Amino acid sequence: MIIQEKLYPYPVLTYFSDDITGEFSIDDIKAFISTDKSKYFIRGVVKMLNPTIEELIDSKSAEIILHVECRKTRYRQVFKINNETIINCEISSEFLEGNVDIQMIVISKEKIDDYKNNKCHPDFSELTFKIEIGQILAVCKPYSFDAKREPSKVKNLSSIFAIIRNVKDEKKPIAYYTDSEKIIIMLSKENFTRYKKLMYDSNAQSLLSSMLIVPVLASVLQSFSIKNFIDEHEGASWLTSIKKRIDECNLVFDKINWGEDSLTVANELIGDPLSYGVKILEERSY
């Protein structure tokens, strides 16, 4: 979401108009990928120079939010800047590819019946305005960066799974089998219908991975401790990808205790969707 340059029916602090005197920007903004290529970090320092809006933020009547969007992957996420001066956001790299837009704004958190900014243009100096919850009070100049993927890495291990409807037992919530080039996850009719509605929601992807892919992968990894299981599946694309991903995570295949550590390893191989999903839920609860 990039806020287009436009006129507002009330004074808004922006980089493209003189409605209000002041500044709303991000200093030292940086977007970079982690060493293991699993996450992108967005860092910066918020610069807000307008007493009226600063007072609204301090009193929790307004808040700063950062909207991040990647059109190619259809990822969209809103981050609340709870510390009003520091931007510190993390995004799984599997959600980003190509151009990524960053837009910071200030919105109202409650109704304001008589909004007046002391630094507004003379045309507004004698006027007050009714502001509704969620209306924009300030717009920062947008930023963008290019998120690059490395094709040599098995970055999206989720691609070794295929999720289908279980036509043989439509009441069984979840099941899987490994006798294929992919690991096939079968969902009940009801669960599969819900899954299809959520699969393209970027905010739900980490939660879906935590609920579906991680436990199934953990069960498969635990099977590695069963005699002859690996030999019976040698050459399968999904097993080759798992071994490559284990190397990328600096783990030693033969030293992993599959009986005890399968769940921990599964979560790490997928890119820790559990922590990311919990963070999304935490942000939504505010």
LOPASE-277115 format. One record per residue (C-alpha): residue number from 1; residue in three letters; y, x, z; chain. Coordinates in pm, 1 decimal. Layout:
BEGIN
<r NUM 'ala' <Y X Z> 'A'>
...
! end
This chain:
BEGIN
<r 1 'met' <0.0 0.0 0.0> 'A'>
<r 2 'ile' <328.1 149.3 -116.0> 'A'>
<r 3 'ile' <641.3 -43.4 -17.4> 'A'>
<r 4 'gln' <845.4 -100.1 -331.3> 'A'>
<r 5 'glu' <1220.6 -49.3 -326.7> 'A'>
<r 6 'lys' <1373.3 -393.2 -278.6> 'A'>
<r 7 'leu' <1641.7 -589.9 -99.2> 'A'>
<r 8 'tyr' <1562.4 -753.7 235.4> 'A'>
<r 9 'pro' <1730.1 -1069.0 374.4> 'A'>
<r 10 'tyr' <1806.7 -872.2 691.1> 'A'>
<r 11 'pro' <1899.5 -504.1 752.3> 'A'>
<r 12 'val' <1605.6 -261.4 726.4> 'A'>
<r 13 'leu' <1614.1 114.2 781.5> 'A'>
<r 14 'thr' <1484.9 263.0 455.7> 'A'>
<r 15 'tyr' <1511.3 578.9 247.3> 'A'>
<r 16 'phe' <1640.2 380.4 -53.8> 'A'>
<r 17 'ser' <1924.0 165.9 87.2> 'A'>
<r 18 'asp' <2228.3 192.9 312.4> 'A'>
<r 19 'asp' <2156.0 -122.7 514.4> 'A'>
<r 20 'ile' <2120.0 87.4 829.0> 'A'>
<r 21 'thr' <2240.5 435.9 912.1> 'A'>
<r 22 'gly' <1971.3 667.8 1045.5> 'A'>
<r 23 'glu' <1646.6 832.4 946.1> 'A'>
<r 24 'phe' <1278.5 740.7 947.5> 'A'>
<r 25 'ser' <1054.1 1012.8 806.4> 'A'>
<r 26 'ile' <755.0 1239.4 866.3> 'A'>
<r 27 'asp' <814.6 1608.9 931.2> 'A'>
<r 28 'asp' <549.7 1871.0 853.6> 'A'>
<r 29 'ile' <307.0 1618.6 705.5> 'A'>
<r 30 'lys' <-28.4 1770.5 612.3> 'A'>
<r 31 'ala' <-353.1 1627.7 479.1> 'A'>
<r 32 'phe' <-652.7 1859.5 484.7> 'A'>
<r 33 'ile' <-1031.5 1850.8 494.2> 'A'>
<r 34 'ser' <-1246.6 1978.2 780.4> 'A'>
<r 35 'thr' <-1451.1 2296.0 750.2> 'A'>
<r 36 'asp' <-1776.3 2102.2 707.6> 'A'>
<r 37 'lys' <-1610.0 1875.0 446.9> 'A'>
<r 38 'ser' <-1699.9 1562.1 645.4> 'A'>
<r 39 'lys' <-1349.8 1442.0 739.7> 'A'>
<r 40 'tyr' <-990.2 1444.0 621.6> 'A'>
<r 41 'phe' <-715.1 1493.5 877.4> 'A'>
<r 42 'ile' <-360.4 1362.6 841.6> 'A'>
<r 43 'arg' <-110.4 1534.7 1067.5> 'A'>
<r 44 'gly' <265.0 1504.6 1104.4> 'A'>
<r 45 'val' <563.1 1446.5 1331.8> 'A'>
<r 46 'val' <747.8 1115.1 1322.6> 'A'>
<r 47 'lys' <1125.3 1140.0 1300.0> 'A'>
<r 48 'met' <1308.5 824.3 1403.4> 'A'>
<r 49 'leu' <1686.8 839.1 1434.1> 'A'>
<r 50 'asn' <1812.4 490.5 1508.1> 'A'>
<r 51 'pro' <1884.2 381.3 1867.7> 'A'>
<r 52 'thr' <1816.8 9.9 1815.9> 'A'>
<r 53 'ile' <1473.8 55.4 1657.0> 'A'>
<r 54 'glu' <1384.0 333.3 1901.8> 'A'>
<r 55 'glu' <1458.9 96.2 2188.7> 'A'>
<r 56 'leu' <1237.8 -175.1 2034.7> 'A'>
<r 57 'ile' <952.4 73.8 1999.5> 'A'>
<r 58 'asp' <994.2 200.1 2355.5> 'A'>
<r 59 'ser' <987.3 -157.2 2490.1> 'A'>
<r 60 'lys' <672.8 -237.2 2282.6> 'A'>
<r 61 'ser' <865.3 -498.6 2083.3> 'A'>
<r 62 'ala' <796.4 -298.7 1766.5> 'A'>
<r 63 'glu' <538.5 -42.5 1658.7> 'A'>
<r 64 'ile' <488.1 233.0 1403.6> 'A'>
<r 65 'ile' <190.0 194.2 1174.3> 'A'>
<r 66 'leu' <50.4 418.8 903.3> 'A'>
<r 67 'his' <-118.5 256.9 604.9> 'A'>
<r 68 'val' <-362.8 476.8 410.3> 'A'>
<r 69 'glu' <-507.3 359.6 78.7> 'A'>
<r 70 'cys' <-733.7 511.4 -186.4> 'A'>
<r 71 'arg' <-750.4 290.4 -494.1> 'A'>
<r 72 'lys' <-1049.1 466.8 -649.3> 'A'>
<r 73 'thr' <-1276.1 400.2 -350.6> 'A'>
<r 74 'arg' <-1091.2 82.2 -243.2> 'A'>
<r 75 'tyr' <-1043.2 230.2 102.7> 'A'>
<r 76 'arg' <-765.4 74.3 310.0> 'A'>
<r 77 'gln' <-693.3 141.6 674.3> 'A'>
<r 78 'val' <-404.0 81.7 911.6> 'A'>
<r 79 'phe' <-352.9 335.3 1190.4> 'A'>
<r 80 'lys' <-135.0 249.7 1487.6> 'A'>
<r 81 'ile' <75.4 545.5 1596.5> 'A'>
<r 82 'asn' <37.1 494.7 1970.3> 'A'>
<r 83 'asn' <210.5 823.0 2042.6> 'A'>
<r 84 'glu' <543.3 746.2 1873.4> 'A'>
<r 85 'thr' <605.4 1106.7 1768.7> 'A'>
<r 86 'ile' <268.4 1248.5 1660.1> 'A'>
<r 87 'ile' <48.8 1143.4 1365.0> 'A'>
<r 88 'asn' <-313.9 1242.6 1417.7> 'A'>
<r 89 'cys' <-555.1 1048.5 1193.9> 'A'>
<r 90 'glu' <-914.6 1118.8 1087.3> 'A'>
<r 91 'ile' <-1092.4 965.0 786.9> 'A'>
<r 92 'ser' <-1449.2 1024.1 672.2> 'A'>
<r 93 'ser' <-1434.6 1218.1 342.8> 'A'>
<r 94 'glu' <-1690.8 984.8 186.4> 'A'>
<r 95 'phe' <-1419.7 713.9 182.4> 'A'>
<r 96 'leu' <-1167.1 918.6 -18.4> 'A'>
<r 97 'glu' <-1158.1 1047.3 -374.2> 'A'>
<r 98 'gly' <-858.7 1109.1 -599.6> 'A'>
<r 99 'asn' <-509.2 995.1 -513.1> 'A'>
<r 100 'val' <-452.5 877.8 -154.4> 'A'>
<r 101 'asp' <-128.9 696.1 -63.3> 'A'>
<r 102 'ile' <27.9 713.7 282.0> 'A'>
<r 103 'gln' <293.6 463.8 386.1> 'A'>
<r 104 'met' <453.9 453.9 730.5> 'A'>
<r 105 'ile' <653.1 152.8 849.5> 'A'>
<r 106 'val' <785.0 -4.2 1167.3> 'A'>
<r 107 'ile' <699.3 -369.7 1225.6> 'A'>
<r 108 'ser' <797.1 -616.7 1495.3> 'A'>
<r 109 'lys' <534.6 -705.1 1757.4> 'A'>
<r 110 'glu' <716.0 -1012.5 1885.4> 'A'>
<r 111 'lys' <975.1 -1263.2 1770.5> 'A'>
<r 112 'ile' <1337.1 -1152.0 1791.6> 'A'>
<r 113 'asp' <1582.1 -1442.0 1776.2> 'A'>
<r 114 'asp' <1902.3 -1242.1 1754.9> 'A'>
<r 115 'tyr' <1820.9 -907.7 1590.7> 'A'>
<r 116 'lys' <2120.2 -686.2 1532.9> 'A'>
<r 117 'asn' <2119.3 -315.5 1456.9> 'A'>
<r 118 'asn' <2416.7 -121.7 1593.1> 'A'>
<r 119 'lys' <2405.0 118.6 1298.7> 'A'>
<r 120 'cys' <2392.2 -142.2 1023.0> 'A'>
<r 121 'his' <2615.3 -164.0 716.1> 'A'>
<r 122 'pro' <2954.1 -339.2 772.1> 'A'>
<r 123 'asp' <2827.1 -634.0 563.9> 'A'>
<r 124 'phe' <2585.6 -712.0 849.3> 'A'>
<r 125 'ser' <2801.7 -609.8 1144.2> 'A'>
<r 126 'glu' <2890.8 -962.8 1256.2> 'A'>
<r 127 'leu' <2551.7 -1117.5 1185.8> 'A'>
<r 128 'thr' <2229.1 -1161.7 1379.9> 'A'>
<r 129 'phe' <1887.8 -1234.1 1233.1> 'A'>
<r 130 'lys' <1566.3 -1407.0 1334.8> 'A'>
<r 131 'ile' <1274.0 -1164.9 1304.0> 'A'>
<r 132 'glu' <914.7 -1292.1 1302.9> 'A'>
<r 133 'ile' <607.4 -1103.4 1427.6> 'A'>
<r 134 'gly' <491.6 -850.6 1169.0> 'A'>
<r 135 'gln' <816.4 -825.3 975.9> 'A'>
<r 136 'ile' <925.6 -480.1 859.5> 'A'>
<r 137 'leu' <1210.4 -308.4 1046.0> 'A'>
<r 138 'ala' <1189.2 38.5 889.7> 'A'>
<r 139 'val' <1030.1 195.6 581.0> 'A'>
<r 140 'cys' <948.3 565.0 547.1> 'A'>
<r 141 'lys' <933.8 742.1 211.0> 'A'>
<r 142 'pro' <568.6 728.6 93.3> 'A'>
<r 143 'tyr' <349.1 1035.0 63.1> 'A'>
<r 144 'ser' <32.0 1105.2 -130.8> 'A'>
<r 145 'phe' <-239.0 1369.8 -159.7> 'A'>
<r 146 'asp' <-540.8 1438.5 -377.2> 'A'>
<r 147 'ala' <-881.1 1407.4 -210.0> 'A'>
<r 148 'lys' <-1133.0 1620.5 -394.9> 'A'>
<r 149 'arg' <-1508.8 1591.0 -369.0> 'A'>
<r 150 'glu' <-1751.8 1873.3 -419.3> 'A'>
<r 151 'pro' <-2034.4 1754.5 -647.8> 'A'>
<r 152 'ser' <-2260.1 2037.5 -532.9> 'A'>
<r 153 'lys' <-2274.7 1887.1 -183.8> 'A'>
<r 154 'val' <-2493.2 1593.7 -83.3> 'A'>
<r 155 'lys' <-2187.6 1444.8 86.5> 'A'>
<r 156 'asn' <-2287.5 1081.5 60.1> 'A'>
<r 157 'leu' <-2641.3 1079.8 195.5> 'A'>
<r 158 'ser' <-2617.6 699.6 197.0> 'A'>
<r 159 'ser' <-2692.9 716.9 -177.8> 'A'>
<r 160 'ile' <-3061.5 785.4 -102.5> 'A'>
<r 161 'phe' <-3090.2 430.8 32.9> 'A'>
<r 162 'ala' <-3121.3 104.0 -156.1> 'A'>
<r 163 'ile' <-3055.7 -217.1 35.5> 'A'>
<r 164 'ile' <-3228.1 -527.5 -95.7> 'A'>
<r 165 'arg' <-3328.2 -876.0 13.6> 'A'>
<r 166 'asn' <-3672.1 -903.0 168.6> 'A'>
<r 167 'val' <-3835.8 -1167.8 -49.8> 'A'>
<r 168 'lys' <-4175.0 -1136.3 120.3> 'A'>
<r 169 'asp' <-4054.0 -1203.7 474.5> 'A'>
<r 170 'glu' <-3706.7 -1358.9 467.9> 'A'>
<r 171 'lys' <-3695.9 -1408.1 845.6> 'A'>
<r 172 'lys' <-3761.3 -1044.8 937.1> 'A'>
<r 173 'pro' <-3413.0 -899.8 1017.8> 'A'>
<r 174 'ile' <-3479.1 -550.1 880.9> 'A'>
<r 175 'ala' <-3763.6 -339.4 742.5> 'A'>
<r 176 'tyr' <-3798.1 -36.7 515.9> 'A'>
<r 177 'tyr' <-4043.5 165.5 311.3> 'A'>
<r 178 'thr' <-4041.5 522.7 177.8> 'A'>
<r 179 'asp' <-4289.2 505.8 -111.1> 'A'>
<r 180 'ser' <-4013.8 533.9 -370.3> 'A'>
<r 181 'glu' <-3751.4 778.2 -499.0> 'A'>
<r 182 'lys' <-3513.2 608.3 -256.2> 'A'>
<r 183 'ile' <-3562.2 473.4 93.2> 'A'>
<r 184 'ile' <-3566.7 96.4 50.3> 'A'>
<r 185 'ile' <-3405.9 -107.4 328.1> 'A'>
<r 186 'met' <-3503.7 -474.7 322.6> 'A'>
<r 187 'leu' <-3290.5 -738.3 496.0> 'A'>
<r 188 'ser' <-3357.9 -1101.4 571.5> 'A'>
<r 189 'lys' <-3196.1 -1356.3 341.1> 'A'>
<r 190 'glu' <-2923.5 -1431.3 596.6> 'A'>
<r 191 'asn' <-2849.0 -1066.8 677.0> 'A'>
<r 192 'phe' <-2847.3 -965.3 310.1> 'A'>
<r 193 'thr' <-2595.0 -1239.3 228.1> 'A'>
<r 194 'arg' <-2366.6 -1114.5 504.6> 'A'>
<r 195 'tyr' <-2416.2 -754.0 396.9> 'A'>
<r 196 'lys' <-2304.8 -832.3 41.3> 'A'>
<r 197 'lys' <-1981.9 -983.7 174.1> 'A'>
<r 198 'leu' <-1903.9 -672.7 381.7> 'A'>
<r 199 'met' <-2029.7 -389.2 160.8> 'A'>
<r 200 'tyr' <-1695.0 -334.4 -16.2> 'A'>
<r 201 'asp' <-1484.9 -358.6 300.0> 'A'>
<r 202 'ser' <-1387.1 1.7 379.0> 'A'>
<r 203 'asn' <-1323.8 -89.5 742.9> 'A'>
<r 204 'ala' <-1681.7 -216.5 777.9> 'A'>
<r 205 'gln' <-1859.2 71.7 604.8> 'A'>
<r 206 'ser' <-1893.9 290.7 913.8> 'A'>
<r 207 'leu' <-2017.5 -2.2 1119.8> 'A'>
<r 208 'leu' <-2270.3 -96.1 851.8> 'A'>
<r 209 'ser' <-2390.8 265.2 836.1> 'A'>
<r 210 'ser' <-2432.0 270.7 1214.6> 'A'>
<r 211 'met' <-2626.3 -55.9 1216.5> 'A'>
<r 212 'leu' <-2841.3 -7.8 904.5> 'A'>
<r 213 'ile' <-2861.3 342.9 762.9> 'A'>
<r 214 'val' <-2855.9 556.1 1079.1> 'A'>
<r 215 'pro' <-3141.7 375.0 1261.8> 'A'>
<r 216 'val' <-3356.6 364.2 946.4> 'A'>
<r 217 'leu' <-3292.2 732.1 876.1> 'A'>
<r 218 'ala' <-3372.6 811.8 1241.5> 'A'>
<r 219 'ser' <-3702.9 629.8 1208.3> 'A'>
<r 220 'val' <-3783.1 821.6 889.6> 'A'>
<r 221 'leu' <-3692.9 1154.5 1052.3> 'A'>
<r 222 'gln' <-3908.4 1070.4 1352.3> 'A'>
<r 223 'ser' <-4197.8 1022.6 1107.5> 'A'>
<r 224 'phe' <-4161.2 1391.2 1015.5> 'A'>
<r 225 'ser' <-4348.9 1462.6 1337.2> 'A'>
<r 226 'ile' <-4651.8 1272.5 1203.6> 'A'>
<r 227 'lys' <-4916.5 1494.8 1047.7> 'A'>
<r 228 'asn' <-4910.3 1501.3 665.9> 'A'>
<r 229 'phe' <-4608.0 1265.3 639.0> 'A'>
<r 230 'ile' <-4385.5 1529.6 476.7> 'A'>
<r 231 'asp' <-4664.1 1650.8 247.4> 'A'>
<r 232 'glu' <-4731.2 1296.2 130.3> 'A'>
<r 233 'his' <-4365.9 1250.1 29.6> 'A'>
<r 234 'glu' <-4296.7 1600.2 -103.7> 'A'>
<r 235 'gly' <-4099.9 1578.5 -428.3> 'A'>
<r 236 'ala' <-3937.0 1244.7 -349.2> 'A'>
<r 237 'ser' <-3563.6 1252.1 -424.2> 'A'>
<r 238 'trp' <-3474.3 1116.6 -81.5> 'A'>
<r 239 'leu' <-3666.9 1395.2 96.2> 'A'>
<r 240 'thr' <-3506.1 1665.0 -120.9> 'A'>
<r 241 'ser' <-3159.8 1525.7 -43.4> 'A'>
<r 242 'ile' <-3231.0 1513.6 330.6> 'A'>
<r 243 'lys' <-3343.3 1877.7 330.6> 'A'>
<r 244 'lys' <-3030.0 1983.0 140.6> 'A'>
<r 245 'arg' <-2805.0 1788.2 375.8> 'A'>
<r 246 'ile' <-2975.4 1948.2 677.7> 'A'>
<r 247 'asp' <-2889.4 2291.8 532.5> 'A'>
<r 248 'glu' <-2528.0 2183.2 478.7> 'A'>
<r 249 'cys' <-2504.6 2084.8 845.9> 'A'>
<r 250 'asn' <-2626.8 2433.7 945.3> 'A'>
<r 251 'leu' <-2946.1 2295.2 1095.3> 'A'>
<r 252 'val' <-3287.7 2458.0 1060.1> 'A'>
<r 253 'phe' <-3543.9 2208.7 931.7> 'A'>
<r 254 'asp' <-3847.5 2370.5 1096.6> 'A'>
<r 255 'lys' <-3673.9 2402.5 1434.8> 'A'>
<r 256 'ile' <-3571.9 2039.3 1476.4> 'A'>
<r 257 'asn' <-3765.9 1837.3 1732.4> 'A'>
<r 258 'trp' <-3820.6 1526.9 1520.7> 'A'>
<r 259 'gly' <-3973.9 1332.6 1806.3> 'A'>
<r 260 'glu' <-3674.4 1369.3 2039.5> 'A'>
<r 261 'asp' <-3372.0 1447.6 1821.5> 'A'>
<r 262 'ser' <-3417.0 1220.9 1518.8> 'A'>
<r 263 'leu' <-3139.4 977.3 1617.0> 'A'>
<r 264 'thr' <-2883.5 1251.1 1687.0> 'A'>
<r 265 'val' <-2969.0 1432.8 1364.6> 'A'>
<r 266 'ala' <-2955.8 1110.8 1158.9> 'A'>
<r 267 'asn' <-2606.1 1029.4 1283.6> 'A'>
<r 268 'glu' <-2489.0 1383.3 1204.6> 'A'>
<r 269 'leu' <-2637.6 1385.0 853.9> 'A'>
<r 270 'ile' <-2456.8 1062.1 763.8> 'A'>
<r 271 'gly' <-2124.9 1202.2 894.0> 'A'>
<r 272 'asp' <-2108.8 1049.5 1242.9> 'A'>
<r 273 'pro' <-2027.8 689.8 1139.8> 'A'>
<r 274 'leu' <-2083.9 584.1 1502.3> 'A'>
<r 275 'ser' <-1775.0 763.2 1636.9> 'A'>
<r 276 'tyr' <-1562.9 652.4 1342.0> 'A'>
<r 277 'gly' <-1679.8 290.9 1371.3> 'A'>
<r 278 'val' <-1608.5 278.9 1744.5> 'A'>
<r 279 'lys' <-1260.8 419.0 1677.7> 'A'>
<r 280 'ile' <-1192.8 139.3 1426.9> 'A'>
<r 281 'leu' <-1302.0 -122.6 1680.1> 'A'>
<r 282 'glu' <-1081.0 37.2 1944.4> 'A'>
<r 283 'glu' <-777.4 28.9 1713.8> 'A'>
<r 284 'arg' <-842.1 -335.0 1623.8> 'A'>
<r 285 'ser' <-855.0 -431.6 1992.7> 'A'>
<r 286 'tyr' <-495.2 -324.8 2055.7> 'A'>
! end
